[in-house]
Amino acid sequence: MKIRTLYQKVQNIETARTFWETFLGLKPSKSSAMWCEFRLENINFALLLNDYGDEVKGSNVVPVFEFAESEIGKAVEKAKALDCTVVLDGLANPDMKSIVLRDPSGNEFEISQIHA
């Protein structure tokens, strides 16, 4: 068994697509008025327009993006420049070595050091 896709429900697909396209530096592999999908190695990270009235509270999914230690600072600064807020900063914690951020759509994601 494997995970094929993780997706977040979003209120505005264009806003979310623009944010993730800019943050990831990738164009979507699939995109429509209701769905946007980015291929990240062996998994799809996607956005689904929540136009069916689901009340979304908190994060739907918290994807963890791994970066080389030398790239984490750049990724965090890029996210902050794109109006992300810090939820939990565990970069200095040797047991965590990651930071949880909230994107402009209100969904959380994590930037972590690559684990061997």
C-alpha positions in Angstrom: 0.0 0.0 0.0 1.1 3.6 -0.6 -0.3 7.1 -0.5 -1.0 8.4 -3.9 -2.4 11.9 -3.1 -2.8 14.3 -0.2 -5.2 17.2 -0.8 -6.4 20.2 1.1 -9.9 21.7 0.8 -9.7 25.4 0.0 -12.2 28.2 -0.2 -10.5 29.9 -3.2 -8.8 27.6 -5.7 -7.0 30.5 -7.5 -5.5 32.0 -4.4 -4.4 28.5 -3.1 -3.0 27.5 -6.6 -1.0 30.8 -6.8 0.4 30.4 -3.3 1.5 26.7 -3.8 2.8 27.3 -7.3 5.0 30.1 -6.0 6.1 28.4 -2.9 6.9 25.0 -4.6 8.3 26.7 -7.7 6.2 24.2 -9.8 3.4 24.4 -12.3 0.5 22.1 -11.5 0.5 18.7 -13.3 -3.3 18.9 -13.4 -5.5 21.9 -13.0 -9.2 22.8 -13.3 -11.7 25.1 -11.8 -12.1 22.7 -8.8 -8.9 20.8 -8.6 -5.2 21.5 -8.7 -2.5 18.9 -8.4 1.3 19.1 -8.0 3.5 16.0 -8.6 6.2 15.8 -5.9 8.4 12.8 -6.6 6.2 9.8 -5.8 3.1 11.6 -4.3 0.5 14.1 -5.5 -0.2 17.2 -3.4 -3.5 18.7 -4.4 -6.1 21.3 -3.7 -9.9 20.8 -3.9 -12.3 23.7 -4.1 -14.7 23.4 -1.1 -17.8 24.6 -2.9 -20.1 22.0 -1.3 -20.5 23.7 2.0 -18.2 21.7 4.3 -17.3 23.7 7.4 -13.5 23.5 7.5 -12.0 24.1 10.9 -8.2 24.0 11.3 -6.1 22.1 8.9 -7.4 19.3 6.7 -4.0 17.8 6.0 -0.5 18.9 7.2 1.9 18.0 4.4 5.6 17.9 5.5 8.1 19.2 2.9 11.7 18.1 3.4 14.6 20.4 2.5 18.3 20.1 2.9 19.5 21.8 6.1 21.1 24.5 4.0 17.8 25.3 2.2 15.4 25.4 5.2 16.0 29.1 5.9 15.3 30.1 2.3 12.1 28.1 2.3 10.9 29.6 5.6 11.6 33.2 4.4 9.8 32.5 1.1 6.8 31.2 3.0 6.8 34.2 5.3 7.1 36.6 2.3 4.0 34.8 0.9 2.0 35.8 4.0 2.4 32.6 6.0 2.3 32.7 9.8 4.4 30.5 12.1 2.3 28.1 14.2 5.2 26.2 15.9 8.9 26.8 15.4 10.9 23.7 16.3 13.9 24.3 14.1 16.2 24.7 17.1 14.7 21.6 18.8 17.0 18.6 17.9 14.0 16.2 18.2 11.9 18.2 15.8 14.1 20.2 13.4 11.0 21.6 11.6 8.6 24.5 11.5 4.8 24.5 11.1 3.3 27.4 9.1 -0.2 28.4 8.2 -0.7 29.5 4.5 -3.0 32.3 3.5 -5.9 29.9 3.0 -5.6 28.8 6.7 -4.1 25.4 6.1 -1.0 24.2 7.9 2.2 22.7 6.4 5.5 21.8 7.8 9.1 22.5 6.6 11.5 20.0 7.9 15.1 19.0 7.5 15.6 15.9 5.4 15.8 12.8 7.6 18.2 10.1 6.7 
